[in-house]
Amino acid sequence: MNPRVVVNLSLITFLMKNLLCINGSMLKLIAGVIVIFFWVVLLYLKVKPAKTYTVNLMENPEGSGHICIPVTMNDSVHPFVFDTGASFNVIDSGLSRKIGLSADGTHFFEKIKRFTETVRSDSVAFTESKFSVGSLKTTGIFLLNGYKGLLLDDIELMQRTGAIMGMETIRNFNWLFNFADNTVTISKGKIKIPALQDDRILTLDFYDEGITCMNITIDGITIQNVSFDTGHGGAVMLFEKKKNVDIFFSKRDSDTLLANNKHPVLGLSSGSVGETFIIDTMQINDFTMQGLFAFMPNDYDKAYITANFIRRFRIMYFDSTNKKIHLHVSPSDSTRHHRRDLQNFSRALLKHFEENPGKSSEGIPQEIVDLW
């Protein structure tokens, strides 16, 4: 027998024999001391400040507004798209082979029963693996080759970047993105925000349904079940130029907003896939955005706030603990926050149409097209 086990058994036997000799009052005193000790330990753990970890964001492999987190797995670093519109952490099959990950069996389905309706066991494989973001070490469940079994908003994004960090991990931490210095700070506790004195803040309350959803008020009209999707960075082509979209609307939402619009809106055809809108000014909750590029796809049934929208702010604090998102902007960010390029183009084109009624968009002067 292990000598340490023998010593421990002897100690327990000694304590039990001596406890039998202690009277009732002494037992109560000992029990009270034990209870106080445990309360002190719990209080210490509760008030002990959570560690914060800061890392540099990675260069986006595809050059869009997506946020890429450096994730280390098996001693190699890979860019994971920070995707609040994805339920799972997802790794492309090619990258998973490169990292050395393989499916560990069906027992992982017991851990994710809330997703069983969207997962087909014959087409989706899971694995559990340790990983780190800077000095933060943790463990997560990863969906391998997941875009074959789940509906992701951007399959091409998945194939190009190779990995997505979804709400399976995001919801466990608070995330402070400082786009000015290209860093992210992560903690299980509250993170101090490096706000400027003249910051204006767009605050969004969200609820977690596997993805990040919210109800927002746009120009006094409530739009429900909006997806705050940092993995959505869609773009459209107009005048042979690609422009990233700030907000995607369903036809129902866009019809309601346009029928009650209070600001200039320029509608441009984008072929058979949907309609493009340049919105001069839009009030979201109690915050005013200027120069938004919106799109109404023919097949969307809900609204999406995209990664491009978020990148117009200096700071994003994704507060998982209190289910709030704080987006900070100040006058020093005006060139990014106030999209003058869109506003100038929209106003020049509206003026052209007013001065040339009945003419098609094919005859737009080049100097206006160059503003796009």
N, C-alpha and C positions, 0 to 999 in steps of 0.2 A: 504493500500500500504506500502511496505517496506520503512522505514524512509530513508535508504541509497539511495534508488531510487529517492525519493523526493528531497533530497539534490543534487544529481547528475543532475537531470533535472533542478533544479533552477540555478545551476552553469552554465550549458550549455546555458540556456536562458539569463543569465547575460552577458556571453561572446559574444553571438551573437548580443545583443543590442549594446554593446560597440564597437564591430568590425565595425558596420555600421557607427560609428562616426570617424573611423580612415581613414586618407586620403590615396591615392594610394602609396606614397613613404613609408609610415610606413608599409603598407601591404607587400610591396616588401622586406623591411628590416626583418619583422617577418618571411616571407617565406624563406628568405636566411638563417636566424638563424636556422630554423627548418631543412632545407636541410643539413647544416653543422653539426648539432647535429646528424642526422641519419648517415651521412658519418663517423663521429667519432666513433659511436657505432659499425658500421659494420667493421671498421678498427680494433677496439679493439677485436671484436670477431674473426677476421681473424688471428691476430698476437698472440692472447692469446694461450699459449702452451696447447696442449691437455693433459689431464691426462693420466698417464700410470698406469697399474695395473699388478702386478707380482704375480703369484701363482705357487705352486709346481705341477708338473705333477703327475698323478696318476699311480699306478702300473698297468701294462697291465694284465687284467684277463686271457688272453690266452698265455702270455709269448712270443709273437712275437715282431717284431720291431715297431708295431703300436704305435702312439702317443695318449695318453689318457688325455683328459682335464677334470678337476673336474667341473661339472655343477650342480648348486643348483636349484632344482625345488620343490616348495611346502615344503621347509625346509628340504629336504633330498638331499644328494650329490650322484651323479652317474657319472661313467666314460663314457665320450663321445669320440668316436674315431674321431680324427681330420682328416677329409677325403676330400682332395681337388679333389678327383675323383667322389664325390657325389654331385648332384644338390641340394638336400634337406637336412634338418635336419630330421632324421628318428628315431622313437622310436618303439621298438617291442611292440606288443599288451600286452604281459604279464607285461612288465615294465610300460607301460602307465597306466594299471589298478592299479599297485602298487603305482604309483605317484599320481593317481587320475585325469588323463587326459581323456577326452572324446571328440569325434568329435563335433564341434560346428556348423555344417551345411555347405551347399554348397556355401555360399557367399565367402569362401576363394578362390574358383576357379577364381573369378574376380581379385584377387590379384596376381595370378600366371598364367596368360594367356599364357605366353611364354612357359609353360610346358604342355599345354593342349593336345598336340599330344601324350605325353607319359603317361598321367594320364587317367585312366578309372574311371569315377565317381561311377561305380557300385562295385568297388573293393578297392578303396583307400579312406581313411578318413583323413581329416586335422583338426588341431586345432591350435589356436594362444595362446601362453602362455608366461608369464614373466619368466625369468630365470636370473641367475647371474653366472659369473666366477670370483671368489674372490669378490672384491668390484665393479666390472663392472656389472651394472644392465641394462638389455635390454629386448626386446621382439622379438620373432621369430615365424615363422610358422613351425609346425612339422607334418611330415607325420607319421601316425599311422599304424603299421603293414605293412609298405611300401614294404617289399621285396616280397609281394604277387602280387603287381601291377607294380613294376618297376624292371628293370634288374640291380641288384647290382652285383659287381664283386665277392663278397664273402658273400654268404648268411649265411654260417656257422659263419662267424665273427659277423654278425648282430645278430644272435641268441644267441651267447655266451656273447657278450658285452651288447647287449640290446639297444644301442643308438649310433647314428652317428651325428656328427656336419658337415654339408655339406656347400657348397658355398653360400647357402641362407644366412648364418650368416657370414662365413669366409670373404667374399668379403667386408664386412662393416668395417673391422679393419685391422691393421697391426699387425703381429705376430712375435715376436722374441723368438725362441726356443734356450735355452742354455742347450744342452744335458750334458755338463760337470757338471752342478749343478742341473740338472733335473727341470728347471723352464721354464715358458713361460711368456713373458711380452706382454701386449696387449694395443693398443692405436689407436685412430683415426688419430693421427699425426705421425711424424717421430720419430723413436725410436733410441737412441744411442746404437751402437753395441760395446760390449766389446771385440774388436778385439785385437789380439796380434800383435806385431811388424812384426813377420815373417809369418803372415797368408797368405795363398794362397786362392783365392776365385774363385769358379765356379759360374758364373752369368748366369741365365737363364731368358729370356724374355717370358712371357706367355700371352695368350689371353683367355678370359673367355667366354666359350660357355655353361655355366651352370656347367661345370667341367673345370679343369685347363689343357689347352693344349699348346703346344709349338712346334717350329721347332728347331732342334738341328743339329750340325755338328759332326759326328763321324768319326774320321780319314779322314777328308776331304770330306765325303759324307753327304749330307743333308738328314735327316730323318724328314719327315713332320708329323704334327698332332700327336705328341707324348703326351701321357697322363702322367702328373706329378701327380701321384696318391698315396697319403700318406695312403689311405685305402687299397691299394693293397700290401699284404705281403706274397704272395704265396711261397710255399716251395716244393721241390721235394725229393724223396727218392732214394738214390743210396748207394750201399754197406751197406744196412740196416741202413743208417743214414740219418736224415732229415737235409737239408740245405736250408736256406732262399735265395731266388733269388734276385739279384740286378736289373736286367733289363729283361723284356719280349719283344721279338721281333716277328713281324709277319714273315711268311715264305719269303715274298717278301723282307723285310728289311734284314733279316739274310742272304739270298742268295746274296744280293748286297754287304753286308759288308764282307762276307767270301770270295767272289770272288776278293775283293780288299784288303784283310787284310795285314797289315804290321808287325804284331806281332804274336807270337805263339798262336795258338788256339787249344784246345783239345775238340773234340766232343765225347760225351758219349750218348749212347742210353738210353732213359727213357721209353721204351715200346711203346705202341700205342698212348700215349697222346702227344708226342712231342720229341724234341731233346734238350739235355743239352750241354752247352758250357762253358768251363773255359777259359777266355781270359786273357792272361798275362798282357797286357797293352792296354789301350784304351784312345784316346784323344777325349774329349767331349768339343766342342768349342775350347777354348785355354787352357784347363785344362786337365792334365793327371791323369787318374785313373789306379791303378794297382791291379791285381788279382780280376777280376769281375766274378761273377757267373751269366750266362745268360741262358735263356730258350726260346725255340721256340715251343709254343703249336701249335697243328695242326689246331686249330679253331680261332686263333687270326688274326685280320685284321689290327692291329696297334700296336705300341710299347708302353710299360708302364715302367716308372721309379717308383720303389717301395719304401715302407717305410724302407726296409732293406738298400737300397742304401743311403738314407738320414741319417740313423743312423750312417753311417761311418764318418760323419762330426761332428765337435764340436758345430757348430752354424748353424741354419737355420733362415734367416730373410725373411719371406713371406710378401713382400711389396705390399699390395693390391692397394695402392694409385697409384703407378707407374708401377704396373704389372711386378714386377721383383722378382726373388728369388735369394738370395745370400747364398751360402753354404761355410762356412769357415772351413779351416783345417790348422794345423801347424805341424812342425816336431814332436812335443810332442804327436800328435795323430797318429803317424806312425803305431802303432800296429793295429789300427782300420782302418786307411785309406789304408795302404798297406796290402792286404790280403795275408800274407806270407804263411798261411796254404794252400790256394788254389794254389798259385804259386809253392810251394814246391811239392805238390801232382801232379800238372800238369806236371812239368818238370821231375819228377821221372818217371811218367807213360809214357811220350813221349820217354824218354831215354830207358825204358824197351821195348817199341815197336820197336824202332830202332835196339836194340840189339837182339830182337827175332822176326824177320819179319815172318808174316804168322800165328802167334799164336793168339788165341782168347783172349778176356778179362777175360775169366774164370780162366786163369792160372796166374793171377796177384799175385805176392808175397805179403804175409801178411804185411811185413814192409812198402810196398807202400800203401796198403789199410788203414793201421793205420794212415797214413798222412792225410787221408780224414776227 
